[in-house]
Amino acid sequence: MTHRQAVFTMIAVTLMWSIAGVVTRHLEAARAFEVTFWRSAFNALALVLLLSWQRGPRALWASLRDGGRALWLSGLCWCVMYTAFMVALTLTTVANVLITMATAPLFTALGARFVLGHRLALRTWSAIVVAGIGIAWMYGQQVSASEARHLVGTAVALAVPVAAAVNWTLLQHVQGSKTGQGADMLPAVLIGALLSAAITLPLALPFAASAHDLGLLALLGAVQLAIPCLLAVAAARVLSAPEASLLALLEVVFGVAWAWLGAGEAPSAAVLGGGLLVLGALGANEALALRQRRLD
């Protein structure tokens, strides 16, 4: 894959990631944990088929069996991300969820600083402060308006970037160790889907999803999760970390636009104001990091 192909691949990935909110708003009967269960189950099924086709069923089983503690810990992080994301979408707006999730690079930077001992540039600390102000603005408006549901939903969504930061820090630690170099961590995505489906199954009963709902949730499991996750891994081999992080922010723009155009869910002034601070801080930080790498 060339650099240009990797860039367009990541744009396609963010487009596929961004459809979750608008598709969820068109479900007829499925709610909360049932939505999460079916999405994770269809994601797991799609990943089993894709990974088995890619590497063979025996090799896939061997990688799951011999992956070790790091692989399963990474899978647990994926499980939290899958589950918290869909539950948050049933509690608050798409914009709230996506903007909260966009703080993942900042949590990752903090994890790298305090766990791996990486030094953070001044621009990153500045981005953390500005993004924190944006998130506080969003939270503050919800508290003052007594919108407990949105506040809880945003708090649940916060588990996604935290889990993503733990996962990325773990992956960096594994790849940086002598024993972990070249480790295959891709099956962790499948482990996360299986764990999410297993955990939410008892909470999803009795099922209420219609055939229409199952079709949409199968679309989410395969097209919104399984396929873009594999494509993102391929693109990440070519793109630098700042480039990938910057391109991933398009998911927020696309997702809010889809929800606005496809479900009539216009973001509030507080979400727009706080979101612009978050995205501006993140975008500036990643753009400066990319410029610095090119100068070096």
N, C-alpha and C positions, 0 to 999 in steps of 0.2 A: 504494500500500500504506500503510495506517495504521500507527501505532506498535504498536498491539496485534496487528495482523496480522503485523507484522515479528517481534515477540517469539515468537508461536506458530510462525511459519515457522522461526525459528532452533531452537526446541525440536524441531520435526519433522526439521530438518537433523541435529541431534546424534543423534537416534534412528536415522536412516539411517546416519550415519557409524559408530555404535557396534556395528553388527552384524558387522563384519569378523572379530573374534576368534572369536565363537561359530560363525559359518559356516565359517571355516577349520578349526575342530576337527572338522567333520563330513565333510571330504574323505576319499575312499577311497584314492586312489593318487597324486594330484598332490602334489609336494613342492617346497619352496624356490623355486628360480628359475622352475620351470614354473608355480607358483601366481602368481608375480609377472607372468610373461609374459601368461598368459591374462587375468588381471584388468586389466592395462594395455591389452591388445588390445581387450577388450570395452568398456572405458572409452572408448578412442579411437573405436571404432565408434559408440557411443551419442552421444558428443559431436559427431561429424561429422553424424549425423542430426539432433540437436537444434539445433545451431548453423546448419546448412543450412536447417532449417525456420524458424528464427528470423530469419535475415538473408539467406538465399539462398546457393547454392553459390558464385556468382561473388564476392560480397562477402566470404565466408569465405576464399576463396583469396587475394583481394586483401589482406586483413588479415594473412594469414600471410606473403605475399610482401613486403609493404611495412612490416611491423612494426618492423624495425630490430633493433639489437643488444640493447636492453633487453628486448624481447619474448622473444628467444631465450634470454637469460640467465635470465629469469623461468621460461621453459619448462624449462631445465636444473634449476632449483631444484625445480620440480614433479616432475621425473624422479627426483631424489634422494629426495624425500619418498615418492613412490609405491613405489620400489624398496626403500628401507631399511625402510619400515613392514612390508611383507609378509615380507621376509627375517627381520626381528626376530621376527615372530610365529611363525616356524617354529623359532626357537631358544630362546625364553623364554616366560613366561606373558603372557597378555593384560594383566593388571594392571601388570606391569613395563613393558610397551611404552606403555600409555596414560598412566601416571603420568609416565614420562620425557618423553613428547610434550607433556604439560601444561605443561612449562617454557618453551614457545615464547614466551609473552608477556614473560618475563623476558629471554630472549636478544634479543628484538626491542627491548626497552627499552635494553639495553646497546648494540645496534647503532645505535639512534637517538642515543644519547649520544655515542658515539665516532666515528660516521661522519657523522651529520647535525648534530651539535653541540647536540642537544636536552638541556636540563637535566632531571635526574631528581629527583623528590621524595624526601624522606626515607623515606616509606612504601614506595616502590619499592625503594630500597636495602635496607630492612629485609626486604622480601619476598624479595629475591634471596638474602640471607644465610640466612633460615629455610628456603627451598626448597632451597638448597644443602646444608643440614644433612640435610634429608629424603632427598635423593638419595644423599648420602654414607652415610647409615644403610642404605639399600637395597643400595648397592654393597658396603659393609663386611660385611654379613651374608652376601652371596653369596661374597665372597672367603674369609671365615672358614670357610664351609661347604664350600669347595673345589668349588663348582658353576660350573665354567668355562663351561659352555654358557649358563647364565643370565647370567653376566657379559658374555660376548661378545654375547648377544642384546640386553642393555640398552645396551651400547656402540653397537651398530648402530642401535638405536632413537634414540640421542642425535643421530644425523645428521638426523633428521626435524625437531626443533625448531630446530636450527642452520640448516638449509636454509630453513625457514619464516621465520626471523628475517632471513636475507639477502634472501629474496624480498620480505618486507614492507618492509624498509628501501629496497630498490630501487624498489618501487612508490611509496613516499612521496617518494623523490627525483625520480622521473619526474613524478608529479603536481605536485610543487612547482616544477619547472622551467618556464620560459616555453614551451619547445618541446614539453613533454610534457603540458601541461594538456589534458584531454579525451582522452588517448591510450587506445586500446582494448587492454587487456591481457588480456582474457578468453581469446583464442585461445592464450595461453601454457599454459592448462590442457590443451588438446589437444596442443600441442607436447610437453609433459611426458609425456603418455600414450604418444605415438608413440615418443619417445626411450627410455622405459622398456621398451616392448615390443621395440624394435630391439636394445637392449643385452642384454636377458635371453634373447632367442631362442636364440643359440648355446649358452648355458648350460642352457637348458631341454630341449635334445634329448638322448636320444630321448624323445618324449612318452609319458607313462604315464597321463594323466588319463582317467578313465572318463566315460561320458555323464553320470552323476550329478555328477561333479566339474565338468564343463563347464557344467552348468546352474547350479550354485552360484556358479561363478566369473563367469558372465554376470550373475547377480544382483548380485554385488559390483561389477562394472564399471559397470553401469547404475544400480542403486538405491543402492549404498553410496558411489559416487563421482560419476558424471556429473550425475545429477539434483540431489543436495544441493549440489554445487559451484555450479551455476547459481542455485539458490534462495538460497544464502548471499550471492552477489553482489547479488541483488535486495534482500535484507534489509539488507545493509550500507549501502545508499543511505539508509536510514531510521534505523537504529540508530547510536548513538555507538560509538566504538571500545571504551570500557570496558564498555558493555552487551554488545556482541558477544563480547568476550573472556570475560566472566563467564558468559554463556549457553553458550559453547563448552565450558566445563568440564564441562557435563552429559554430554559424550561419555564422559568417564572413568567417571563414576558408572554410566551406562547400560551401557557396555562391560564393566566388571567384573561388573555384575549379570547381564548376558546370559551371560557365560562361566561364572559360578557356577551359574546356574539351568539353562542349556542344555547345558553340557558338563562340569559337575561340577568345575570348576577353581577351587577355593577359594584366595583369596590368602593368602600366609603372613603371620605376625605382623610380620615386618620390612617387607613391602610395605604392609601396612595402616598401620603406624606411620609409615613414611616418606611414604607417600601422603597421609595425613592432614595432615602438616606441609606438603607441597607444595601440596595443594589449599586448605588453610586460609590459607597465605600468599598464594596467588594470589587466592583469593576475597576476602580482606580488602583486598588492594591495589586490586582492580577495583571493589569496592563503595565504598571511600573515594574513588576517582577519580570514580565516578559521582555521589556525594554532593557532591563539590567542584564538579563541572560544574553541578549543579543550583543550588547556592548562588551561583555566579558568574552 
